[in-house]
């Protein structure tokens, strides 16, 4: 009888201690995401500001911030989807996280592409244009469609 009780207690303690691993992985995942945001915020390149030209039919718009970087397509990506102005919805160090977001956007119907900058950050680009005005309109449409998820979508000017 004592052997059954001891075996039961050992099994219960094993199950209890084994459940801690899930919590550790959740904390680790949150830590890695925070670290990626911190590293992305340390980008030393200054953002360039462009003033949208005022026309007689529109109200003067606020300046549109465009970050200028030299980016290239990530391994296995189609370079034809990368033009001068791009809409970026995510920046990652971890390729798995970047690929997951890219796949989500492909399922939504976008021609998403992964690009990497000189610092090694992976940028998830959902649209790319030759004209800045088209990129601004696309960014605004993405912000509106996926609000509040991509409210911090930004414009990237590829320093070709």
N, C-alpha and C positions, 0 to 999 in steps of 0.2 A: 504494500500500500504506500509506504514511504517513497519507494522508487517511482511510482506513478506521479506522486505529488511533486517530487523533485524534477522529474522529466517535464511535467506540465509547467512548472515555474520557469525552467530553463527555456522552454519553447516560447512562453509568453514574453520573457525578457529579450529573447532573440528577435521576435517580431517587433517589439517596442523599439529596440535599438536600430533595427533595420529601417524603420520608417523615417529616421532622421536624415537619411541620404537625400530624399526628395526635397526636403527643406534646404539642404545645403546647395543642391543644384539650382534651386529657384533663386537663392541669394547670389550665387555665382553668376547666373544669367543676368540678373538685375545689375550687378556690379560691372559686368562686361559692357552692357548697354550704356551705363553712365560713363564709363571710361571712353567709349567710342564718341559719345556726345562731347566730352571734354576735349578730346584730341581734335575733333572736327572744329571746335570753337577756337582752337589755337592756330588756325591757319593764318600765317603771317602776311599773306598777300592782301593789300588793301582793296576794298571794294570800290569800284568806280561808279559814279552816279551820272546818269544821263537824264536830261530834262526832256520830257515828251513835248513835242512842238504843239503849241496851242493853235487850234483851227477855229474858224468862225462857227462851226456847228457843234463843237464840244466845249465843255467847261475845262479850264486849265487843270491838268492832272498833276498829282504829286510826283516828285522825281522817282524814277524806277532804278533801284539798285541792281547793278550787274557785277558779278565777281568775275574777274579775268584770270584764267588759268590755262596752262597748257595740259590738255588731256588727250589720251589715246584710248582706243577701244581695248577692253580687257580681252584676255585670251579666249578665242573662239567666238568673238562677237563680230558682227558685220559693220565694217568701217563706213559703209555707205549711209548708215543712219545717223552719222555724226556730222553736224554742220556747224556754222559759226556760233549761233545762239541756241542754247539748250535749256530746257526746263528740268531742273533737278529736284527730285522729291525725297532723296535719301542719300546719306553718306555713311559708309561703313569701312571698317578695317577687316572685318570678318567676311570672306567671300560667300559663305553660306547664307548669312543674313541678307547680303546684297542680292544674291540670286533668288532668294525667296520673295523679296519685294518685287524684283523684276518679273518673276513668273506670275505673281498676283496681277501685275499691271498688264501683262500679255493676255491673261484670261479676261481682263476688262476691255480688251480690244486695242490696246496701245502697242506701238512698235518700240517697246522699251529696249534699252541697250545699257550695258555696263561699261563705264569708262574709268580709267585710273589717272590720277594726277601725279605730279612729280614727287609728292610726299608719300605716295602709296595708298591714298584714300580711294576707295571705290565709290563712284558716283552713279546713282541710279537715274538715268535720263529717260524721260517718257516721251519727249518730243524735241525735235531739233529743226531749226529754221535758218535760212540765210538772212532774213530780215528781223530786226529787233522787235518791231511792232507786232509781228505774228507771234513771236515767242511770248511777249507780254500778254497778248490775248489768250494764248494757250494756257499760260500759267494761271491766269485769272479763272479760266473755265475749269481747270483741274481743282483749284482751291474751292470753287463753288460746288462742283460735283461731289467731291470727297470730303467736304467740311464735316468735322473739324480735323480730320486725319492729316491732310497735307496743307494746313494753313501756313506752314513755313516753307512751302515750295519756293525756290529761288531761281534766278537766271544766271547762267554761266556763259561767258564769252570765251570761246576757245581761242587761245593765243596761238594761232597757226604759224 
